[in-house]
Amino acid sequence: MLASAGALVEHHDVPDVDHGYDGEDENEEAARASYALIARHIRQATSSGA
């Protein structure tokens, strides 16, 4: 439904982290990867081609 409305939709499981993990948690690599994914979506959504 979201994709058909033009929303950027992806599902990513991040195992072994709690809901509010960030760069200071024991799984810093997972947090950094998640933030990079979010940044990519923001760039895509706000680019001139969107």
Secondary structure by P-SEA (a helix, b strand, c coil): cccccccbbbbbbbccccccccccccaaaaaaaaaaaaaaaaaaaacccc
